């Protein structure tokens, strides 16, 4: 069963792998699309550590890679990379990878509740055992808080009107399903033109309940610290908020001075930790997008530890 078509696969491998006997980390193993090809391009001395918050993805990969001693899996978030390194007695990684997209399996599986195309429980958590679900947010947060979430994490212009409708709707009935949230959004934006707004609203609540942007920032910092010299950090993003975080982080880590322009000489003593390998993000080809529509918004950025 094909759960997920790995996006920008060849490009990811090309940027990531510099040492076939090295130690690698895949922070979003999913259903093993990228990982199976990473491990296929490494030799018997290598190690690949994979993490995922989704228990279904973790269990699937545990079985998929059961016979490969090079693969070590953890059911946890990628921000635990430093703890895992200590557990595994790893001083540094030769390559660290993360694909920040939601897998096709999660999007297509009604029970995962990540899509508005199927009516399911409004949850949106990657790990159903931790944090608060999206239904709790829409039913208990104030109108202002809900509007801020939709605007900040979904960049939806009609965030205030949608938040108002959510609060109005919940006075009569609790919002428990993706179908109900879809119905509310379509009260503000007509159904025939609502697709982009629906994607933005669901994205906003998903990012919020999974604390995705803060975790990404924490992961980037820890990953950089744990890279060996010459090691690569390769990140796939799917929306502007994530891409901006990665772009700004790489840019800042590549700077050798952050003093104000008015300073005649550098006083910050900053040293660069990364060399940017992708001046512009690598995008999927038209051929790949035709083959896999979900690749169309993907961007790959890569950097190397100095």
N, C-alpha and C positions, 0 to 999 in steps of 0.2 A: 504493500500500500504506500503510495507516494503522499506523504504528509505535507511536504514543503519543497518547493523548487528553490535551491540556493541562488541568491541574487549576486551578480558580479563575481561569480565563483573564480574564474581564471585570474581576474584582476586581483582579487583578495589573496589568492595563493602566491601570486607573483610578488606582491608587496610584502607579504607576511614572512615567507620562508627564506631564511638566509643561511641556516645551518640545519642540515638534514638529521643531525644527531642531537638537536637542541631540545630545550624544554619550552613548551608552548601552553597558552591558556586561551580557551574559548569561553567567554563569559556568558554567552547566550546559546547554549548548545542546541536548544530546541529539539528537533527530531533528527539531528545529526547530519544535516545536509552539507554544511561547510566542514564540520569536524571529520566526517568520513573521508573527505578528500584531503584535508590537512594531514591526517594520519597516513593516508595512502602515499603521500609525497615525502614522508619521513622514513628513516631507517629503524632498525631494531633497537638501537640504543636510545631513541628519543622518548619523550614523555609528553602527553597531552592531557591537561587537566580541563575538565568541563564543568560549568555550573549552570543551573536553571532553576527558577523559582516555581515553574509549573511542574506539578507532581506527575502529570501524565507524560510530559516530555521526558522528564528524568527517568521514569520507569521504562519508557520505550527504549531510551538510549542505554540503560543499564543492561537490558536484554540484548540489544543490537551489538554492543561492544563487549559483551561478557567474556569472549574468548581472547580479547586483545589486552595483554598485560600492560601495554604502554598507556592505556586510557584509564584515567582516574576521575570518577564522577562525584559531584557533590550537589545535593538538593538544597541550594541556598542562593542568595543574591550575589551578583558579581562583585559587589563592594567588599565581600569577605575574602578577596584575593590575598590580602596580607596574612590573614589567619590561616588560610589554606597553605600558603607558602611555608609558614612556620610548621604546620602539621606534617607537610611532606619534606621538610628539611631542604627547601629550595631557596637559594640565595638570590637568584634572578632568573628572568625569563628571556628567551631569545625572540619571542613574538607573542603579542597579546592581541586578541581579536574580539570584537563584539558586533553582532548584527542586531540593531535596535528595533527591527520590525516585529510585528505580531505575525506569528506563523500562519500559513494558509489553513492548517488544521484548526487553529484556534478561531480564525475568522469564519470558517465553514461549519464548525461544530456548534450546533445550537446550544448545547449544554455549557459551552465556554462563556456564552453571553457577551461576546465582543462585537457582534454585528447587530445592526438595526434591521437587517433584512429578514431575520427570524425572530419570532416572539419568544423571549426567554427571560429568566430571572436577571434583573438589572444588577450585576455584580461588578464586572470589569477588573477584578483583581487577578494578577498573575498567580499569586499564591493565595488560594481561598482560605487558608488557615491564619492569615495575619492581616492586620490593618482593618480599615472600615470599608464596606462595600459601597458601591455607587448609590444604591437605593437609600441607604442611611443618609448620604449627603443630600440627595434631592428632597428627602422627607423632613430633615431636621435643621439644615442650615438656613440662615436668613437669606432673604431675597438678594441683599447686597453681596453676601459671600458667594452665592451661586453665580451671580452675574460676573463677579471678579474671576471665578474659576473658568467660566466659559470664555471670557475675553482674554484672560492671561494665557491660558493653556490651549485654547482653540482658535484664538484670533478671530472670533466671530463678532461681526459688527452689531448684530442684533441681540447681543448678550442680555441687555437689560430687559427687552421685551420678552425674551424666552424665559428669563428668571421670573418675571412677573407672572407669566402663564403657568409656570411650575408651581409657584406658591398658591395661585388661584385654584389650580386643579387639585392639589393635595388637601385643600380644605374639605372637599367632598369625599375623596377616596385616596387611599395610600398608593403611592407610585411604586410598583413592585417589578414591572417588566420593561424590557427594551421597547416593546410595542407601545406601551403607554408614553414613554419618553418621546418616541417618534411622533406619536399623535399630537403631543404638546407642541413640539417644534413646528409641525405642519399647520398649527393654528396661527403661527406667526409668519411662516414662509410657505407659500402654496406648494402642495405636494409635487407638482411637475417640475419645480425648480429647487426643491429642498435638498437634493442629494449632497451637495458640497457642505451646506450648513449642518446637515445631520452628521456627516463625517467629522466636522469640526467639533460639534457638541460632544459626540461620543469620545473623540480623541481627548478632549479637555478633561472629562471625568476620569478617563483611563489614566492619563498622566498624573492627575491629582491623587487618585486612590493608591497608585503604585509609587508615588513620590519619585517619578522617573527622572526629572531634571536634576534634582539634588543628588540622587544616587549616581547619575551620569558624571556629575562634577567630582564627586568623591572617588568614583572609579578611575577617572582620568588621572587624578592626582596620585592615587596609590599605584596605578599601573605604570606611570612614568618613573616613580621611585623604584619599582621592582624590575625595570628593564635592564638587561645587561647592556654594556656599551655596544652599539651597533644593532641592538635589538629593535624590533619594529612594533609600532602600535597602529592597528588598522581598525577603523570604525565605519560601519555602514549606518547612515541615518535615513529617515523617511519623511521628515517634516522640518520646516525652517527653524523651529525652536531648538531641536536637537543639533541640527547642523551648525547653527550659530554658536552654541555652547562649545562644540568640538573645534570649530574654526578659531574662536577667540582664545580657547585654551592653548591650542597649538601655537598661535601667533604670540601669545604672552610667554610661553616656555621657550620660544626661539629667540626672544629679545636678549640683548646683552646689556641693555641699559633702559631703566624706566624713570630716569630723572626728568623733571620738567624741562621743556626746551630752553627756559631762561637760564638754566645752570650752565656756566661756561665749561666746567669739566664734570665728568661723571662722579657722583658721590654714593651711588646705591650699591656699587660692587656686585651687581647681579651677573650671574653667569647663565648662559643658555643651557637648557637641559635637552632640548629637542631640535632636530633639523627637519623642517617640513619637506616632505617628498612630493606632495601634491599641491602645487601652487593654486590650481583650481580643482574642485572636486571631480573625481572620475565618475562619469555617468554611464548608465547601461546603453548599449547600442540599440538602434531601432529594431534590429533582428531579435534581441533579447526581450524587448518590451512587447513585440508581437507574439513572442512565445509565452511570455509571462507578464500579464497586464499589471500585476502587483509590483513589478520592478520599476515602473515608470517614474516614481518619485525618489528612487534610491540615489544616494550620493556616497561615494567612498572618499575618505580622507586618511592619509597615512603620514607617519612621522617616525624618525629614527633617533634613538638615544645617543647623545654625544658623550 
